[in-house]
Amino acid sequence: MSEPNDFAELLPAVQAVLVRYRKERRLSELARSIGFSKNRLTEIMYGKRKLTPYYLIKLIEAGAMTVGQLFNGTDIRELSHEKRIMARRLLIDAAVIDILDEEMQLLLKEAVDQKRIEDLKTILKTVLKK
């Protein structure tokens, strides 16, 4: 999945959480729990470091915030296509995504190896459907 350009749109929600942790004097504790330096979280908080899915997932896994907070409680079905994909990826455990990616690669390889062009087209249309 290519990264949508709208991660910056999620920055205010992340900043609010980080500011709350800083005010509660727990930013260092949060940084340690997710394996970052306090400086890295401060850079994100002030917009000096690009917000990426990696940082979002780490903050969610640490319990610092929820996917719902990121999208202001909006029902996932009401989000744009790109944001729905992003929300689903944040909600699904990374191990599950890895397994699904492996399975998809096997299906595609099998379809190509057996020259099942129609199956390949169907798989690709389903995966790439917008």
C-alpha positions in Angstrom: 0.0 0.0 0.0 1.4 3.4 -0.9 1.3 5.8 2.0 -1.5 8.3 1.7 -0.4 11.9 1.9 -2.9 12.7 4.6 -0.9 11.4 7.6 -0.3 15.1 8.4 -4.1 15.3 8.8 -3.8 12.9 11.8 -1.0 14.9 13.5 -3.3 17.1 15.6 -4.8 14.0 17.3 -1.3 12.6 18.0 0.0 16.0 19.2 -2.9 16.3 21.7 -2.0 12.9 23.2 1.7 13.7 23.4 1.0 17.1 25.0 -1.2 15.4 27.6 1.6 12.9 28.4 4.0 15.8 28.7 1.7 17.8 31.0 1.3 14.7 33.1 5.1 14.3 33.1 4.8 10.9 31.5 6.4 11.5 28.1 9.7 9.8 29.1 7.7 6.8 30.4 5.8 6.6 27.1 9.0 6.9 25.1 10.6 4.0 27.1 7.5 1.8 26.7 7.6 2.1 22.9 11.3 2.1 22.5 11.7 5.7 21.3 13.7 8.5 22.8 11.8 11.3 24.5 13.3 13.6 21.8 11.7 11.7 19.0 8.3 12.0 20.6 8.9 15.7 21.2 9.8 16.1 17.5 6.6 14.5 16.5 4.7 16.6 19.0 6.1 19.8 17.4 5.7 18.6 13.9 9.5 18.4 13.3 9.4 14.7 12.5 7.1 13.2 9.8 4.2 11.2 11.1 4.3 7.7 9.7 2.3 4.5 10.1 5.2 3.1 12.2 4.8 5.8 14.8 1.0 5.5 14.8 1.1 1.8 15.3 3.6 2.1 18.1 1.5 4.7 19.9 -1.7 2.6 19.5 0.1 -0.6 20.6 1.4 1.2 23.7 -2.2 2.2 24.6 -1.4 5.9 24.3 -4.3 6.4 21.9 -6.9 4.5 19.9 -7.7 4.4 16.2 -11.0 6.1 17.1 -9.1 9.0 18.6 -7.1 9.4 15.4 -10.2 9.7 13.3 -12.2 11.8 15.9 -14.6 8.9 16.5 -15.8 8.9 12.9 -17.3 5.6 11.9 -14.8 3.8 9.7 -17.4 3.3 7.0 -17.7 7.1 6.6 -14.0 7.6 5.9 -12.5 8.1 2.5 -11.2 4.9 0.8 -7.6 5.7 1.7 -8.4 6.5 5.3 -10.5 3.3 5.6 -7.5 1.3 4.5 -5.3 3.1 6.9 -7.7 2.6 9.8 -8.0 -1.1 9.0 -4.2 -1.5 8.9 -3.9 0.2 12.2 -6.6 -2.0 13.7 -5.2 -5.3 12.4 -2.2 -6.8 14.1 1.0 -6.6 12.0 1.4 -10.4 12.2 -2.0 -10.9 10.6 -1.0 -8.5 7.8 2.2 -10.4 7.2 0.2 -13.7 6.9 -2.3 -12.1 4.5 0.5 -10.6 2.4 2.2 -14.0 2.2 -1.1 -15.7 1.2 -1.8 -13.1 -1.4 1.7 -13.6 -2.9 1.2 -17.3 -3.0 -2.2 -17.0 -4.8 -0.7 -14.6 -7.3 2.3 -16.8 -8.0 0.1 -19.9 -8.4 -2.2 -18.1 -10.8 0.8 -16.9 -12.9 2.6 -20.3 -12.8 -0.5 -22.0 -14.0 -1.2 -19.3 -16.5 -4.7 -18.7 -15.0 -5.0 -15.2 -16.4 -8.7 -14.8 -15.5 -8.0 -15.8 -11.9 -5.1 -13.4 -11.8 -7.3 -10.6 -13.2 -10.0 -11.3 -10.6 -7.5 -11.4 -7.7 -5.9 -8.1 -8.8 -9.3 -6.4 -9.4 -10.4 -7.5 -5.9 -7.2 -6.3 -4.2 -6.9 -3.1 -6.1 -10.6 -2.2 -6.1 -11.3 1.3 -5.0 
